[in-house]
């Protein structure tokens, strides 16, 4: 590691697992280039991260400092309620962030720049007013950033009304080089009812209106993966994938909301190459018992070993006994896994995924094909890249109950694992990405350019 410099960067993630994780990985990258980082979580997320941290983790002397501010919600409020969270954030966090910066800049810990998660880009106004350099970091795809940047055009073209709600139900393209998107699958239109969607859209419009305060829009992607989106929105600088390196156990754990069960790595070591189905559905997905049962039955029909991540809050309490009995000798169930390490393990054959952007980047970087099970938000659009553009995965069809039935699961597992061309394309995508992030590659050089600007 280079000698630590005097530049001090504040990093501000949106309070959700899929945002804290990549921003922590990005912070680690900054420290490798000699920067100090103050990482600002909400009080609620800070407590979760600390409680999930392995006891051996010691941050003394680390270039990353953890601090927290209130999110505006009470201790018993539902933080899965995105609309309430967005409203509370705008009430409480701007003044808290401003006070934090002023307090730090009044002492010896002066902040010189702020890196704001795209979903927290309202903070650019604070950075601008206090004379800090401002940067937007997009932890989702460039396509989603481009979609939000083109909202005025979508309103002008009669696709959205002034509240961000679709006027028509049809497919549209942002550009001829990008996949089609259903208006019903526009990310903020997949959450709650119309009132909720309008609240989320208002929050989104609020932060998008200030992204012009910086020329640095950086994204965890590559030009080969998202040529169309980056051509449509050339201001976005691809520096990805931004992933935590395998040896960074100390900082990796600080991006997690649950303690990782490392026993699954020893279990994987005992399995043959390309033999294990890995199933992980992120940090917020809830399964109704009938869908959970169909998934378990489908895995049973495949007669293939599996590693399945099932959070305690992923379904109701009846799941615990049922899945303990189901696990048997052929599979392993854990509450949370070190996903990057799992996906890089030679025993993994494929990845059942919600298609969150971080999981996609981890999967494609390791050459793993996907079985796509999107839930909401950007996941539905991300699936189109996996299945239709890169052609490294398959989706599922619903039955007349609105469920993915067990026979459909078996069918798609057999189809995916029997397709050597699918694995071949996955490996080619991996090779392309590895070249990109290696010295001299586009993402490497783009990050170098950004780092030099930040240091000036």
Residue pairs with C-beta under 8 A, 6 or more apart in sequence:
1 31
1 32
1 34
2 32
2 33
2 34
3 34
4 31
4 34
4 35
4 36
4 63
5 34
5 35
5 36
5 455
6 36
7 34
7 35
7 36
7 112
7 113
7 454
7 455
8 35
8 36
8 37
8 38
8 109
8 110
8 111
8 112
8 113
9 27
9 30
9 35
9 36
9 37
9 38
9 111
9 112
9 113
9 114
9 115
9 454
10 37
10 38
10 40
10 100
10 101
10 111
10 113
10 114
10 115
10 132
11 23
11 26
11 27
11 30
11 37
11 38
11 39
11 40
11 114
11 115
12 23
12 40
12 97
12 114
12 115
12 116
12 117
12 120
12 123
13 19
13 20
13 23
13 24
13 39
13 40
13 41
13 117
13 120
13 139
14 20
14 117
14 119
14 120
15 41
15 42
15 44
15 45
15 71
15 79
15 85
15 89
16 283
16 284
17 255
17 256
17 257
17 282
17 283
17 284
18 139
18 282
18 283
18 356
18 357
18 358
19 117
19 119
19 139
20 41
20 45
20 49
20 255
20 257
21 139
21 244
21 255
21 256
21 358
22 137
22 139
22 220
22 242
22 255
22 358
23 39
23 115
23 117
23 137
23 139
23 255
24 39
24 64
24 244
24 251
24 252
24 254
24 255
25 242
25 243
25 244
25 251
25 252
25 255
26 115
26 137
26 220
26 242
27 37
27 39
27 64
27 251
28 64
28 244
28 245
28 248
28 251
29 242
29 447
30 37
30 115
30 451
31 37
31 62
31 63
31 64
33 451
35 63
35 454
36 63
36 64
36 65
37 63
37 64
37 65
38 65
38 67
38 104
38 109
38 111
39 64
39 65
39 66
39 67
39 254
40 67
40 68
40 69
40 97
40 100
41 49
41 66
41 67
41 68
42 68
42 69
42 70
42 71
42 93
43 68
43 69
43 70
43 71
44 71
44 73
44 79
45 68
45 71
45 257
46 66
46 67
46 68
48 257
49 66
49 254
49 255
49 256
49 257
50 66
52 253
52 256
52 257
52 258
52 259
52 336
53 253
53 254
53 256
53 259
54 249
54 253
54 259
54 260
57 249
57 250
57 253
57 254
58 250
59 65
59 66
59 250
59 254
62 250
62 251
64 251
64 254
66 254
67 100
69 92
69 93
69 96
69 97
69 100
70 92
70 93
70 96
71 79
71 85
71 88
71 89
71 92
71 93
72 87
72 88
72 89
72 90
72 91
72 92
72 93
73 79
73 84
73 85
73 88
77 84
77 88
78 84
79 85
80 284
82 191
82 192
82 196
82 200
83 191
83 192
83 195
83 196
83 199
83 200
86 199
86 200
86 203
87 199
87 203
89 120
89 203
90 122
90 203
90 206
93 120
93 123
94 122
94 123
94 125
94 126
97 123
97 126
98 126
98 130
101 111
101 114
101 126
101 127
101 130
101 132
102 130
104 110
104 111
105 111
105 130
111 132
112 132
112 133
113 127
113 132
113 133
113 134
113 135
113 454
114 123
114 124
114 126
114 127
114 132
114 133
114 134
114 135
115 135
115 136
115 137
116 123
116 124
116 127
116 134
116 135
116 136
116 137
117 137
117 139
118 136
118 137
118 138
118 139
118 140
118 145
118 148
118 207
118 211
119 204
119 207
120 207
121 136
121 207
121 208
121 210
121 211
122 206
122 207
122 210
124 134
124 136
124 210
124 211
124 213
124 214
125 210
125 213
127 133
127 134
127 213
128 134
128 213
133 214
133 454
134 213
134 214
134 216
135 214
135 216
135 218
135 450
135 454
136 211
136 214
136 216
136 217
136 218
137 218
137 219
137 220
138 144
138 145
138 217
138 218
138 219
138 220
138 236
139 220
139 357
139 358
140 357
140 378
141 219
141 221
141 226
141 229
141 357
141 378
141 381
141 382
141 385
142 219
142 221
142 226
142 229
142 230
142 233
142 236
142 238
143 174
143 178
143 226
143 228
143 229
143 381
143 385
144 187
144 357
144 378
144 381
145 217
145 219
145 229
145 233
145 236
146 174
146 178
146 229
146 232
146 233
146 236
147 174
147 181
147 186
147 187
147 381
148 204
148 208
149 208
149 211
149 233
150 174
150 232
150 233
151 160
151 164
151 205
151 208
154 160
154 172
155 161
155 162
158 167
158 168
159 166
159 167
159 168
159 172
159 183
160 166
160 167
160 186
161 167
163 198
163 201
163 202
164 186
164 188
164 189
164 197
164 198
164 201
164 202
164 204
164 205
165 189
165 194
165 197
165 198
165 201
166 183
166 184
166 186
166 189
168 183
169 182
169 183
169 184
170 182
170 183
171 180
171 181
171 182
171 183
172 180
172 181
172 183
173 179
173 180
173 181
174 181
174 228
174 229
174 232
175 228
175 229
175 231
175 232
176 228
177 227
177 228
177 231
177 232
178 228
178 229
178 232
179 381
179 384
179 385
179 388
179 389
180 384
181 381
181 384
182 380
183 189
184 190
185 380
185 381
187 376
187 377
187 378
187 380
187 381
188 197
188 200
188 201
188 204
188 377
189 197
190 376
190 377
190 380
191 197
191 200
191 376
191 377
192 200
211 217
215 235
216 237
216 450
216 453
217 233
217 235
217 236
217 237
218 236
218 237
218 238
218 239
218 446
218 450
219 236
219 237
219 238
219 239
219 240
220 239
220 240
220 241
220 242
220 357
220 358
220 361
221 229
221 230
221 238
221 240
221 241
221 361
222 238
222 240
222 241
222 432
222 433
222 436
222 442
222 443
223 230
223 238
223 442
224 432
224 433
224 436
225 364
225 385
225 390
225 429
225 433
226 238
226 385
229 236
230 236
230 238
237 446
237 449
237 450
238 442
238 443
238 446
239 443
239 446
239 447
239 450
240 361
240 437
240 443
241 361
241 362
241 364
241 365
241 433
241 437
241 443
242 361
243 340
243 361
243 362
243 365
244 251
244 252
244 255
244 340
246 340
246 341
246 344
252 338
252 340
253 259
253 260
256 336
257 283
258 283
258 311
258 335
258 336
259 336
260 336
260 337
260 338
261 334
261 335
261 336
261 337
262 338
263 334
264 307
264 332
264 334
264 337
264 338
264 342
265 338
265 341
265 342
265 345
267 307
267 332
268 276
268 307
268 342
268 345
268 347
268 348
269 345
269 347
271 305
271 347
272 347
273 346
273 347
274 346
274 347
274 348
274 349
274 423
275 304
275 305
275 347
275 349
276 304
276 305
276 306
276 307
276 345
276 347
276 348
276 349
277 299
277 302
277 304
277 305
277 306
277 307
277 349
277 350
277 352
277 413
278 306
278 307
278 342
278 343
278 348
278 349
278 350
278 351
278 352
278 368
279 295
279 299
279 306
279 307
279 308
279 309
279 352
280 308
280 309
280 337
280 339
280 351
280 352
280 353
280 359
281 287
281 309
281 314
281 352
281 353
281 354
281 373
281 375
282 354
282 356
282 359
282 375
283 311
285 314
285 354
285 375
286 313
286 314
286 315
287 295
287 314
287 315
287 319
288 315
289 315
289 316
289 318
289 319
290 401
290 403
291 403
291 404
292 314
292 315
292 319
292 322
292 323
293 322
294 403
294 404
294 405
294 406
294 409
295 404
295 406
295 409
296 322
296 323
296 326
297 406
297 409
298 404
298 405
298 406
298 407
298 408
298 409
298 410
298 413
299 306
299 308
299 331
299 409
300 326
300 406
301 406
301 407
301 409
301 410
302 409
302 410
302 413
302 414
303 330
304 330
304 349
304 413
304 417
305 330
305 331
306 330
306 331
306 332
307 331
307 332
307 334
307 337
307 342
307 348
308 323
308 331
308 332
308 333
308 334
309 333
309 334
309 335
309 336
309 337
309 339
310 319
310 323
310 333
310 334
310 335
311 335
311 336
312 335
323 333
324 333
327 333
339 359
339 362
340 362
342 348
343 351
343 362
343 363
343 365
343 366
343 368
344 366
348 366
348 368
349 368
349 417
350 368
350 369
350 370
350 371
350 413
350 416
350 417
351 359
351 363
351 368
351 369
351 370
351 371
352 370
352 371
352 373
353 359
353 360
353 363
353 370
353 371
353 372
353 373
354 373
354 374
354 375
354 379
355 370
355 372
355 373
355 374
355 379
355 380
355 382
355 383
355 386
356 378
356 379
356 382
357 378
357 382
360 370
360 382
360 385
360 386
363 370
364 390
364 392
364 426
364 429
364 430
364 433
365 430
365 433
365 434
366 430
367 423
367 426
367 427
367 429
367 430
367 431
368 426
369 392
369 393
369 416
369 419
369 422
369 423
369 426
370 386
370 392
370 393
370 394
371 393
371 394
371 395
371 396
371 412
371 413
371 416
372 383
372 386
372 387
372 393
372 394
372 395
372 396
373 395
373 396
373 404
374 380
374 382
374 383
374 395
383 393
383 395
386 392
386 393
387 393
387 394
387 395
390 425
390 429
391 422
391 425
392 422
392 425
392 426
392 429
393 416
393 422
394 412
394 415
394 416
395 412
396 404
396 408
396 409
396 412
397 404
397 408
398 404
399 405
399 408
416 422
435 441
436 442
436 443
436 444
437 443
437 444
438 444
